[in-house]
Amino acid sequence: MSDRTAPALARLDELLPLVKDLPPSQEHDQLVGETEALQRAVGAFHMEAIRFRMYSVDRLIKSLGDPTEVRRTFEELRHALESAGFHTRSHA
């Protein structure tokens, strides 16, 4: 972990329990796996993996009805990553 990734990892530490507490479903299992993979990507400073996993987690959150607290924490994570210079979207 670096000073650059610490805020994003802190947001992920908040997001993962929220995700795990969502009702069980196939999408839920995928979301947990993608969120854990995103945490590893941020920890490894892997820019391409971060962008890919952010897209996947965003899509899965939407598929589960966009739970408010999960969405808010995810957007805080996005802000922390973008503030650190990571690109979290494939388009402008």
N, C-alpha and C positions, 0 to 999 in steps of 0.2 A: 504494500500500500504506500502511496505517496501522498503528499499534501494536495496534489491535484485530484486524486481519486477519492480521498477521504470523505468529502461531503456526499458524493454519489453512493459510496458504499454504506454510509449511514442511512441514506434514504432506502437503499435496498434492504437493510436490516429492519426497516419499518415495513416495507412493502411485502416481504416474503411471509411474515405471519398473517397479514391481512389476506393474502392470496390463499394460504393454506386453510384459513377459516371459512372460505366460501363453500357453498354446498357442493357435494361430490357430483361429478359428471365427467364425461370423457374430456371435454374442454378444460375442466378444472385440473385434471391430471396433466394435460399438456401445458397449461399455464404454470403450474408449479415447476415442471421440468424446464420450461423456457426461462422462467425467472431465476432459477438456480444457475442455468447456463449463462444468463446475463451477468449474474454476480461474479462468476468465474471470469467472464470476458473483461469486466471492469477491473477486477483484481489483476488480470494479466496485461492490462493496457492495450488490448487488441481492438483497434479502431473498427476494422471491418466487422468483426464479430459483434461489437457493441451495436453498430447500426442495424445489423441483421436481427439480433435478439430484441432490440427495442421495437422494431417493426412487428415481430412475432408476438411479443407480449402485448403491445397495443391492440393488435387485431384480436387476440384472445380475450382481452378485457372487454372489448366491444361485444364479442360473441356471447359473453356472459351477462349482458344487459348493462354494462358500464357502471358497476357499483361505485357509488359516490366516493367513499373513503379510499378505495383502491385507485380510482381515477385521479383523485387529488394527489395521493402519494406518488403515483406514477409520473404525473406532470411535474412534481417537485424534483423527482429523479431526473427527468428530462432537462429541467432547468439547470440542475447541478452539473450534469454532463456537458451541456452546451456552454455553460459558464467556464468550464475547465478546458474548452476548446475541442470537445468531441462532437462530431457530426452524428446526430441521432436520426436523421431523416435522409432518404435518398433523393429528395427533391427540395427545392428552396421554399 
